Amino acid sequence: EAQVTQNPRYLITVTGKKLTVTCSQNMNHEYMSWYRQDPGLGLRQIYYSMNVEVTDKGDVPEGYKVSRKEKRNFPLILESPSPNQTSLYFCASSSILSGSPYNEQFFGPGTRLTVL
Amino acid sequence: QQPVQSPQAVILREGEDAVINCSSSKALYSVHWYRQKHGEAPVFLMILLKGGEQKGHEKISASFNEKKQQSSLYLTASQLSYSGTYFCGTEISYGGATNKLIFGTGTLLAVQP
């Protein structure tokens, strides 16, 4: 089954404790992206990647890191989480067609993060 | 540069129609529509491209006015399954090699029996 998986689905942590949220897709997609969703603010992009070893900042990258060492995986790293990073996080992937990554995006199930 | 969606929320009875609007202050390369049911991930509905090409859903239609930098999503004869939050995503140029896709804040649609 074609899918994007994220782990963990729920996480409660404390300020400053490093954490990683994993994202994996089995559709051989070149483009992967991380979003955070907050009430009233919609989906805001954190980082994206056009291919292996190619990553770039989205609209709200502060406090986050990513890496893309393999095509299928795109982990999100919070090196020193703070309460304002409490949010619902989605990973998404899509194919790049005619040079554009903005095709149908497939979203993972989401990770609800609470930072105390 | 986040697109503006209107209305913010709408309540319908089954069988009624609804229109959701998406407006941008920047020139658009494409417009994307997604629906998110409560507690679930967003799901792709359709893409509207410059020049009028439309790809996506069979039962939901949309328009894209490039000149006005606007798109509208039309839900006709709504069903209970249409309930959810609808997001538009607007592809805009940031001046670099790659455009960006920016999502709006969403429109909550509730269909009642």
Interface residues (C-beta under 8 A of the other chain):
Chain A: Y35 G40 L41 G42 L43 R44 Q45 M50 D56 G58 D59 F90 S100 P101 Y102 N103 E104 Q105 F106 F107 G108 P109 G110
Chain B: Q2 Y29 S30 H32 Y34 E40 A41 P42 V43 F44 I47 F87 G89 E91 T98 N99 K100 L101 I102 F103 G104 T105 G106
